[in-house]
Structures are given as C-alpha cells and as structure tokens.
C-alpha cells in the first residue's frame, strides 16, 4: 500500500500546483525519511518524489530548501552508495536541483559526506555508466560553487584539491 501511495504522489507531483502543495504539506521530509526503506518500491518512489518536489520549475525553491533543512538529508546522500540504478537516476535529479542554488551547493559541500558523494559522482561519470549524463549535470551545477565569492567555494576547493591549495 505504501508503494502505491508513493507512486500516486509521484504522478500528482508532476503538476506544479500540486508539487507546491505537497512541499507545503511536508512531503519532501516524508520522502527523505523513507529513501532507505527496506521496501525497494517505496525507496524508488520516494527518490522519484524527491526529484519532482525539488524541481524548481515545479515547486520553486521551497522543495530544495526543505530537503536541505531536513533531518533526513544524510539518508538521501547515503542512498547514493547504493547501486540500484533506478534509485540513482532519480536521486541524481534531486541532487542536480539542490545543487542549482547557492544555498544547496553550500549545504552539500559542507555536509560530512561531501567527499564520499563527490567520489560517487565522479564514478558515475564513467563512459559506460548509464548515469553519466545525469551525473555530469550535477557536477556542472556543483561547479558554480567555484566562482569567486560563491557560497561553498572554500569547501569545494578543499574537496577537490588534495593539498587544499587553490
């Protein structure tokens, strides 16, 4: 029943007005809380829901802000450790949306799992990876933190440069 309910929410959240209402109702936090569910269908649908609710074209910036502020952000980032390809593609969508803002880049780059996440993104850039294009979009958005004065610039430099030099 939970997977079917989550699937219905995914379909409903494609509509921009419904996505904004879902964000206001706390569904970003709910989806993030269940991203590591033992039920693979629930986990996948929650990843899909996060991709929809963090899409600035659907929910404005509130969806990404709610995910960044969620107590379950660590769970969402640790879900990238899984090799479940259906999950990763939707998680990359949500991450790309989060990384489209200075606030999102700063939050991700200063997160304790930032180095592991960056390594995972790089591994997904492999030529035969089915996620290469989506990972490249996330890395592209992450790269905006490198511009002078950008939020997260120091964190990005320290993650990318082994000696911390710029």
N, C-alpha and C positions, 0 to 999 in steps of 0.2 A: 504494500500500500504506500509506503514511504517513497519508493522509486517512482510510482505512478504519479503521486502528488508532486514530486520534484519535477517530473517530466512536464506536467501541466503548467507549472510555474515557469519553466524554461520557455514553453510556447507562448504563454501570456506575456512574458517579459520582452518579447521581440517588439511589442508596441511601446513606443516612447512614453506615453502617458502611464501605461501600466507599469513600466520599469521604474518610473519616478515614484509611483505609489508603493511599489514593492520595496524600494530603497527606504522610503519613509517608514514602512512597516517593520523594518529590521531584518529583511530577508538576506541582505549581504552577510550580516553576522551569523544568521542561521545557516546559510550555505557554507560559510567558512568553518563553522563549528562541526559540520558533517563531512568535510572534504576527505577526511581519513577514515570514513566509515568502513566497517568490515564488509558491508554490502557493496560490491563493486558497482552495481547500477546506481545506488544512491550517491556514491562518491563521484561517479561520472556526471550524473545530472547536476550535482552541486557545482562541479567545475564548469559545466555549461552555463549554469545560472550566474555564476560569478563573472563569466565572460560577458554575458548580456548586461548585468547590473553595473559593471564597471565601465561600460562603453559610454564615453562622453556624449555620443550622439543620441543615446537612448535615455540616459539618466543624468546628464550634466556631470558636474564634478563631484556630486554628493556620493555616488557609488564608490568611487575610488577613495574618497576621504573616509567613508565608513569602513572600508576594508583596511586602510592604513591604521585607523584607530581601533580596529577590532582586537580583542584579546586573542583571537584565533589566527592572526596574521602569520605567526610562526608555523602553525599547522599547514596553512596554504603553501608557504615557502618550502616546507619539508616534503610536501606532496610531489615536488619536482624530483625527488630522489627515486620515485617510482618509475619503472619502465613501461607502465601501462600507457600505450600510445594514445588511446582515446582521451585519457585524462590530461596528458601533457599538452596536446594541441589546444584544448580549451583553457588550461592554466596559462599557457603562453599568451593567449588572447587577453586574459585578465591582467597578466603581468605587463603586457605591452600598453594596456590602457593606464595602469597605475604609473608606469614609467613615462607617460606623456605629460606629466606635470612636475614642476619643481618640487612640490610637496612629496609626491610619490617617489621621485628619484632620491631625494634626501632620506626618506624613511627606509627605502630598500637598501641604500648604500650604507646606512648606519646600523642596520639590523645585524645581530650577531651571526646570522647565517649568510651574510652577503658574499663572503669569499667562496663558500660552497656553491651558492646559487650562480655566481659568475662562472665558476668552473663548469657547472652543469650546462649553462647557456653555451659556453664555448664548445662543449662536447656535442651539442645539438647542431652546431654549425658544420659538422662533417658532411662532405659531399653526398653521401648516401643516406643521410638522415632524412626521414620523412618530415621532420620538423625544421629543416634548415631555414626555410623562408620565414616562418613564424619566429624562430629564434633570432634571425637577423633583424627583424622588425623590433624586437625587444631590445637587442643590443644597440640598434640605431637610436631608440628613444633614450636609453641609458647614456649614450654618448653625449647627449645635450648637457649632461652634468659637467662635462669637461670644459665648457666655455668659461672664460674668466668671470669670477664673481658668482657663478651659479651655485645654488644650494646643492650640496653633496660633492662639490668639486674635490675638496681635500680627501674625502672618503674614497672617491673613485681613483684618484691618483695613488693613494696608499694601497688599494687593492690590486691595481694593475702593475705598479712599479714595485718590484721585489725589494729594492733598497729604499723605497719611499721618496726617492728624488723625483723632481718634476722635470 
